[in-house]
Amino acid sequence: MRTRRALWTAAAGVMLVAVLGLLVANGIVWPNRILAARYDVRGVDVAHYQGAIDWDVLAAQDLDFAWIKATEGSSHTDERFAENWADATETDLLVGAYHFMSFESPGADQAAHLASEVPATAGTLPPVIDLEFYGGFHEDRPTADEAHAILDPLVAGIEEHYGAAPIVYATEDAYDLYLAGRYPDLPVWIRSVAWAPRLSDGRDWTVWQYSNRDRLRGYDGVEPYIDMNVFVGDRAELEALTLD
């Protein structure tokens, strides 16, 4: 009898874990939502994967800001950037653009490409540099010196053109390898979708991407999920970061 009861208990435990895993995988349950709920200012980041976006519908869902993918490397422009930018800036959202940093082209060229596609518009959020591994660089990671040789002129070019320091978005492993202990004047946007972020060098984060599997109304693309983020301060403090 005890053996049978133990087996049933174990089976129930396995079933509970499986159900919880399924709910998390489908974006129904997300532990970080509880931790992120303490922050009042929240927003999304989007790219062409979200397809056509009805920005009035999206903005009405208790959002304060949106960063939109604009460019990647020294020549690629997101196919929906112009449309997203025009429509998003007509809402009450604070809007900014982000650039996906390539490890395969010079930072100065990447900064020039971003400047050619994203207007330096007063009242918009500063550009973001998306620093993460992709493709074969997940396994064959550039050294810190190699990454800094690209990142340094990219940051400098953005500061010169937009008159403001960029925000740097990073995964935790990219942060540890390339940002920890460096670039003290750059605000950090950290990706941590499994637990609350704690930067390895004790630095404070400015924006936290707490989920990459939320669902909101207002978009129809190949990607059913949308990234959710919170800002560490209040909306007035976020507005203070906008371009002059």
CORMOUR-V382644 format. One record per residue. N is the residue number from 0. SS is DSSP state (H for helix, E for strand, - for the rest). NEAR is the number of other ideal C-beta (glycine too) atoms within 12 Angstrom. D_CENTER is the distance of its C-alpha to the mean C-alpha in Angstrom with 2 decimals. Layout:
# CORMOUR-V382644
n:N ss:SS near:NEAR d_center:D_CENTER
n:N ss:SS near:NEAR d_center:D_CENTER
This chain:
# CORMOUR-V382644
n:0 ss:- near:7 d_center:52.94
n:1 ss:H near:8 d_center:50.65
n:2 ss:H near:9 d_center:49.32
n:3 ss:H near:10 d_center:48.61
n:4 ss:H near:11 d_center:46.85
n:5 ss:H near:12 d_center:44.71
n:6 ss:H near:13 d_center:43.76
n:7 ss:H near:14 d_center:42.83
n:8 ss:H near:14 d_center:40.71
n:9 ss:H near:14 d_center:38.89
n:10 ss:H near:14 d_center:38.40
n:11 ss:H near:14 d_center:37.06
n:12 ss:H near:14 d_center:34.59
n:13 ss:H near:14 d_center:33.39
n:14 ss:H near:14 d_center:33.15
n:15 ss:H near:14 d_center:31.13
n:16 ss:H near:14 d_center:28.59
n:17 ss:H near:14 d_center:28.45
n:18 ss:H near:16 d_center:28.00
n:19 ss:H near:17 d_center:25.24
n:20 ss:H near:14 d_center:23.46
n:21 ss:H near:14 d_center:23.92
n:22 ss:H near:16 d_center:22.58
n:23 ss:H near:22 d_center:19.38
n:24 ss:H near:15 d_center:19.04
n:25 ss:- near:16 d_center:19.48
n:26 ss:- near:23 d_center:17.01
n:27 ss:- near:18 d_center:20.09
n:28 ss:- near:18 d_center:19.94
n:29 ss:- near:27 d_center:16.91
n:30 ss:- near:20 d_center:18.06
n:31 ss:H near:30 d_center:15.02
n:32 ss:H near:23 d_center:15.65
n:33 ss:H near:14 d_center:18.77
n:34 ss:H near:20 d_center:17.29
n:35 ss:H near:29 d_center:14.58
n:36 ss:- near:17 d_center:17.42
n:37 ss:- near:15 d_center:18.83
n:38 ss:- near:31 d_center:16.27
n:39 ss:- near:20 d_center:17.38
n:40 ss:E near:29 d_center:14.63
n:41 ss:E near:36 d_center:11.86
n:42 ss:E near:43 d_center:9.76
n:43 ss:E near:44 d_center:7.77
n:44 ss:E near:44 d_center:5.77
n:45 ss:E near:45 d_center:8.54
n:46 ss:- near:34 d_center:10.60
n:47 ss:H near:25 d_center:14.28
n:48 ss:H near:24 d_center:13.95
n:49 ss:H near:35 d_center:14.08
n:50 ss:E near:21 d_center:17.33
n:51 ss:E near:20 d_center:19.24
n:52 ss:E near:36 d_center:17.65
n:53 ss:- near:23 d_center:20.04
n:54 ss:H near:32 d_center:18.20
n:55 ss:H near:18 d_center:21.02
n:56 ss:H near:17 d_center:20.71
n:57 ss:H near:36 d_center:16.95
n:58 ss:H near:30 d_center:17.16
n:59 ss:- near:16 d_center:20.09
n:60 ss:- near:24 d_center:18.32
n:61 ss:- near:22 d_center:17.85
n:62 ss:- near:38 d_center:14.73
n:63 ss:- near:33 d_center:14.59
n:64 ss:E near:44 d_center:11.76
n:65 ss:E near:44 d_center:9.73
n:66 ss:E near:45 d_center:7.87
n:67 ss:E near:46 d_center:9.54
n:68 ss:E near:39 d_center:9.71
n:69 ss:E near:42 d_center:12.96
n:70 ss:E near:38 d_center:14.16
n:71 ss:E near:30 d_center:14.32
n:72 ss:- near:28 d_center:16.98
n:73 ss:- near:29 d_center:20.11
n:74 ss:- near:17 d_center:21.03
n:75 ss:E near:24 d_center:18.63
n:76 ss:E near:27 d_center:17.42
n:77 ss:- near:31 d_center:15.47
n:78 ss:- near:20 d_center:18.40
n:79 ss:- near:28 d_center:17.20
n:80 ss:H near:35 d_center:15.71
n:81 ss:H near:21 d_center:19.02
n:82 ss:H near:23 d_center:19.66
n:83 ss:H near:41 d_center:16.32
n:84 ss:H near:33 d_center:16.58
n:85 ss:H near:17 d_center:20.21
n:86 ss:H near:26 d_center:19.88
n:87 ss:H near:40 d_center:16.89
n:88 ss:- near:29 d_center:18.64
n:89 ss:- near:15 d_center:21.67
n:90 ss:- near:28 d_center:20.20
n:91 ss:- near:21 d_center:19.95
n:92 ss:- near:39 d_center:16.17
n:93 ss:E near:34 d_center:14.90
n:94 ss:E near:42 d_center:13.25
n:95 ss:E near:51 d_center:11.60
n:96 ss:E near:44 d_center:10.85
n:97 ss:E near:44 d_center:8.74
n:98 ss:E near:49 d_center:10.75
n:99 ss:E near:37 d_center:10.45
n:100 ss:- near:47 d_center:12.94
n:101 ss:- near:32 d_center:15.96
n:102 ss:- near:32 d_center:18.34
n:103 ss:- near:22 d_center:21.12
n:104 ss:- near:25 d_center:21.75
n:105 ss:- near:23 d_center:22.59
n:106 ss:H near:32 d_center:20.11
n:107 ss:H near:23 d_center:22.49
n:108 ss:H near:24 d_center:22.53
n:109 ss:H near:40 d_center:18.78
n:110 ss:H near:35 d_center:18.85
n:111 ss:H near:25 d_center:21.79
n:112 ss:H near:33 d_center:20.17
n:113 ss:H near:46 d_center:17.20
n:114 ss:H near:27 d_center:19.93
n:115 ss:H near:20 d_center:21.99
n:116 ss:H near:30 d_center:19.52
n:117 ss:- near:37 d_center:17.74
n:118 ss:- near:23 d_center:20.31
n:119 ss:- near:25 d_center:20.45
n:120 ss:- near:23 d_center:20.99
n:121 ss:- near:15 d_center:21.95
n:122 ss:- near:20 d_center:20.06
n:123 ss:- near:32 d_center:16.68
n:124 ss:- near:45 d_center:13.70
n:125 ss:- near:43 d_center:13.58
n:126 ss:- near:48 d_center:11.88
n:127 ss:E near:47 d_center:8.82
n:128 ss:E near:48 d_center:9.61
n:129 ss:E near:39 d_center:7.41
n:130 ss:E near:45 d_center:9.79
n:131 ss:- near:34 d_center:10.34
n:132 ss:- near:27 d_center:13.50
n:133 ss:- near:21 d_center:14.65
n:134 ss:H near:13 d_center:18.11
n:135 ss:H near:11 d_center:20.90
n:136 ss:H near:23 d_center:18.92
n:137 ss:H near:14 d_center:17.92
n:138 ss:- near:9 d_center:21.60
n:139 ss:- near:12 d_center:22.77
n:140 ss:- near:22 d_center:20.36
n:141 ss:- near:26 d_center:21.12
n:142 ss:- near:14 d_center:22.80
n:143 ss:H near:22 d_center:21.47
n:144 ss:H near:13 d_center:23.99
n:145 ss:H near:19 d_center:22.94
n:146 ss:H near:33 d_center:19.25
n:147 ss:H near:24 d_center:20.33
n:148 ss:H near:20 d_center:22.77
n:149 ss:H near:32 d_center:20.00
n:150 ss:H near:37 d_center:17.48
n:151 ss:H near:26 d_center:20.31
n:152 ss:H near:24 d_center:21.57
n:153 ss:H near:43 d_center:18.17
n:154 ss:H near:39 d_center:17.47
n:155 ss:H near:24 d_center:21.08
n:156 ss:H near:30 d_center:21.04
n:157 ss:H near:40 d_center:18.17
n:158 ss:H near:26 d_center:19.95
n:159 ss:H near:19 d_center:23.19
n:160 ss:H near:28 d_center:22.22
n:161 ss:H near:33 d_center:20.08
n:162 ss:- near:18 d_center:21.90
n:163 ss:- near:27 d_center:18.91
n:164 ss:- near:28 d_center:16.86
n:165 ss:- near:45 d_center:13.36
n:166 ss:E near:43 d_center:10.41
n:167 ss:E near:41 d_center:9.29
n:168 ss:E near:40 d_center:6.00
n:169 ss:E near:42 d_center:7.84
n:170 ss:E near:30 d_center:8.99
n:171 ss:H near:31 d_center:12.04
n:172 ss:H near:20 d_center:14.52
n:173 ss:H near:33 d_center:13.23
n:174 ss:H near:33 d_center:13.23
n:175 ss:H near:22 d_center:16.72
n:176 ss:H near:27 d_center:18.01
n:177 ss:H near:39 d_center:16.96
n:178 ss:H near:37 d_center:15.94
n:179 ss:- near:23 d_center:18.01
n:180 ss:- near:16 d_center:20.93
n:181 ss:- near:24 d_center:19.95
n:182 ss:- near:29 d_center:18.53
n:183 ss:- near:15 d_center:19.42
n:184 ss:- near:17 d_center:18.91
n:185 ss:- near:34 d_center:15.24
n:186 ss:- near:35 d_center:12.88
n:187 ss:E near:39 d_center:10.39
n:188 ss:E near:45 d_center:6.83
n:189 ss:E near:38 d_center:7.42
n:190 ss:E near:34 d_center:6.56
n:191 ss:- near:31 d_center:9.87
n:192 ss:- near:28 d_center:10.73
n:193 ss:- near:18 d_center:14.44
n:194 ss:- near:18 d_center:15.39
n:195 ss:- near:23 d_center:14.83
n:196 ss:- near:32 d_center:13.40
n:197 ss:- near:18 d_center:16.22
n:198 ss:- near:26 d_center:15.81
n:199 ss:- near:21 d_center:18.73
n:200 ss:- near:20 d_center:20.26
n:201 ss:- near:12 d_center:20.27
n:202 ss:- near:25 d_center:17.92
n:203 ss:- near:17 d_center:16.27
n:204 ss:- near:34 d_center:12.55
n:205 ss:- near:35 d_center:11.59
n:206 ss:E near:45 d_center:8.32
n:207 ss:E near:40 d_center:7.74
n:208 ss:E near:40 d_center:5.58
n:209 ss:E near:36 d_center:9.07
n:210 ss:E near:35 d_center:9.44
n:211 ss:E near:28 d_center:8.81
n:212 ss:E near:26 d_center:12.37
n:213 ss:E near:36 d_center:13.14
n:214 ss:- near:23 d_center:15.54
n:215 ss:- near:31 d_center:16.24
n:216 ss:- near:21 d_center:19.00
n:217 ss:- near:28 d_center:18.94
n:218 ss:E near:34 d_center:17.57
n:219 ss:E near:19 d_center:19.49
n:220 ss:- near:20 d_center:18.10
n:221 ss:- near:13 d_center:18.39
n:222 ss:- near:24 d_center:15.25
n:223 ss:- near:18 d_center:16.42
n:224 ss:- near:26 d_center:13.27
n:225 ss:E near:33 d_center:10.26
n:226 ss:E near:39 d_center:6.94
n:227 ss:E near:39 d_center:7.92
n:228 ss:E near:42 d_center:7.16
n:229 ss:E near:37 d_center:10.06
n:230 ss:E near:36 d_center:11.43
n:231 ss:- near:27 d_center:14.17
n:232 ss:- near:22 d_center:16.88
n:233 ss:- near:15 d_center:18.52
n:234 ss:H near:25 d_center:17.98
n:235 ss:H near:14 d_center:20.57
n:236 ss:H near:20 d_center:18.78
n:237 ss:H near:35 d_center:15.61
n:238 ss:H near:25 d_center:18.11
n:239 ss:- near:19 d_center:19.68
n:240 ss:- near:33 d_center:16.77
n:241 ss:- near:27 d_center:17.37
n:242 ss:- near:27 d_center:19.39
n:243 ss:- near:14 d_center:23.16
